[in-house]
Amino acid sequence: MKNRKSLQRISTLIVALMALAMFQLIGSGCGEPDSPHAHVEHRNSRAISGAGGGRIYSFVQRQRSGTTSGHYRFINYDVRSDYTGTARVREIRATWNVDAEFRRLTSSSYTASISIGQNSTTQTIHASTTVEFQQLTVSWFASNTNGITQARHAGNYELWPQQHVNTHGIRNETYLRIDGHALAHRITAGV
């Protein structure tokens, strides 16, 4: 009787420890809500009718707040475009747009920029007492042809100066051309 109760207590303890370990593993994958490693993501898909069938997918994931260094904010991201049908792919392309809204100051202008790898946009954020924010956008793409069914890219984007960023986000537009279809297929995901 004593051994049975001891075994039950031990097995209950083991189950509790395993559950705790799983929650920690899950949590470390997406971070705490206010952690710089916490992320948001969006998946979107649509069925393709006609020759080859299948589905077109668009996926995007980014860190909520990222990390800062001086006046820079770095946001890690991942974009992916997929096709699951049997038609031959002529082209699949992931085009991602990063948007950031910068606060306008009432008394002075400043320069702001968004960078994705070697592609960047820089603009003067003019002083204003009536318009609160000014938006900047920068785009980049990854493309595959000749039957490859996925286009993917992971990296980071930089916002400068980070102390004036109000909001930021990223959208991935999947573009797909396949044999047997006169028109291209498109779908977008964004966070």
Buried (B, 14 or more C-beta within 10 A) or exposed (E): EEEEEEEEEEEEEEEEEEEEEEEEEEEEEBBEEEBBBBBEEBEBBEEBEEEBEBBBBBBBBBBBBBBEEEEBBBBBBBBBBBBBBEBEBBBBBBBBBBBBBBBBBEEEEBEBBBBBEEEBBEBEBEEEEEEEBBEBEBBBBBEBEEEEBBBBBEEBBBBBBBEBBEEBBBBBBBBBBBEEBEEEBBBBBBB
